[in-house]
Amino acid sequence: MVAVGAGRGQRVGAYFVDQLVIDFVVFTPMALSMGIEPTVTSLKFLMPLAMAMGFVYWASFERMFGQSPGKQLFGIKTIGDKGQLSFAQAAVRSMAKPLTTILMIDCLPLLFGRTQRISEIIVNTKVIKWKG
């Protein structure tokens, strides 16, 4: 079976869906339950926490299922060079996502016709179209 690279629109759509899940389903209720109001001062505490939660979210879903809820919604999946992702592959891929600036840099090859981000090239993974 030849894997076909996922389209940019699918990848961007999946990312935004996942970011909404992290922000509104996971992070916001947790912060509110801790009594944390979103102020400039609290952002110093909340940003690292949000980044850590994003990392755990993406690494866990991609390691266990090969796809996050956003990827599932858009019909795409992440595979490794030997099939299912290893923990190390999922972790490296997920490190860039919570850091939007790094993610933009990581995604530059996608703007020039490549089907892999820089982090995917480094760890030999790719996102493919999937009907599961």
Secondary structure as the mmCIF struct_conf table of DSSP 4:
data_model
#
loop_
_struct_conf.conf_type_id
_struct_conf.id
_struct_conf.beg_label_comp_id
_struct_conf.beg_label_asym_id
_struct_conf.beg_label_seq_id
_struct_conf.end_label_comp_id
_struct_conf.end_label_asym_id
_struct_conf.end_label_seq_id
HELX_LH_PP_P HELX_LH_PP_P1 VAL A 2 VAL A 4
STRN STRN1 GLY A 5 GLY A 5
HELX_LH_PP_P HELX_LH_PP_P2 ALA A 6 GLY A 7
HELX_RH_AL_P HELX_RH_AL_P1 ARG A 8 LEU A 20
HELX_RH_PI_P HELX_RH_PI_P1 VAL A 21 PHE A 27
HELX_RH_AL_P HELX_RH_AL_P2 THR A 28 SER A 33
TURN_TY1_P TURN_TY1_P1 MET A 34 GLY A 35
HELX_RH_AL_P HELX_RH_AL_P3 VAL A 40 PHE A 65
BEND BEND1 GLY A 66 GLN A 67
HELX_RH_AL_P HELX_RH_AL_P4 PRO A 69 LEU A 73
TURN_TY1_P TURN_TY1_P2 PHE A 74 GLY A 75
STRN STRN2 ILE A 76 GLY A 80
TURN_TY1_P TURN_TY1_P3 ASP A 81 LYS A 82
STRN STRN3 GLY A 83 GLY A 83
BEND BEND2 GLN A 84 GLN A 84
HELX_LH_PP_P HELX_LH_PP_P3 LEU A 85 SER A 86
HELX_RH_AL_P HELX_RH_AL_P5 PHE A 87 ALA A 96
TURN_TY1_P TURN_TY1_P4 LYS A 97 PRO A 98
BEND BEND3 LEU A 99 LEU A 99
HELX_RH_AL_P HELX_RH_AL_P6 THR A 100 ASP A 106
TURN_TY1_P TURN_TY1_P5 CYS A 107 CYS A 107
HELX_RH_AL_P HELX_RH_AL_P7 LEU A 108 LEU A 111
TURN_TY1_P TURN_TY1_P6 PHE A 112 GLY A 113
BEND BEND4 THR A 115 GLN A 116
HELX_RH_AL_P HELX_RH_AL_P8 ILE A 118 VAL A 123
TURN_TY1_P TURN_TY1_P7 ASN A 124 ASN A 124
STRN STRN4 THR A 125 LYS A 129
#
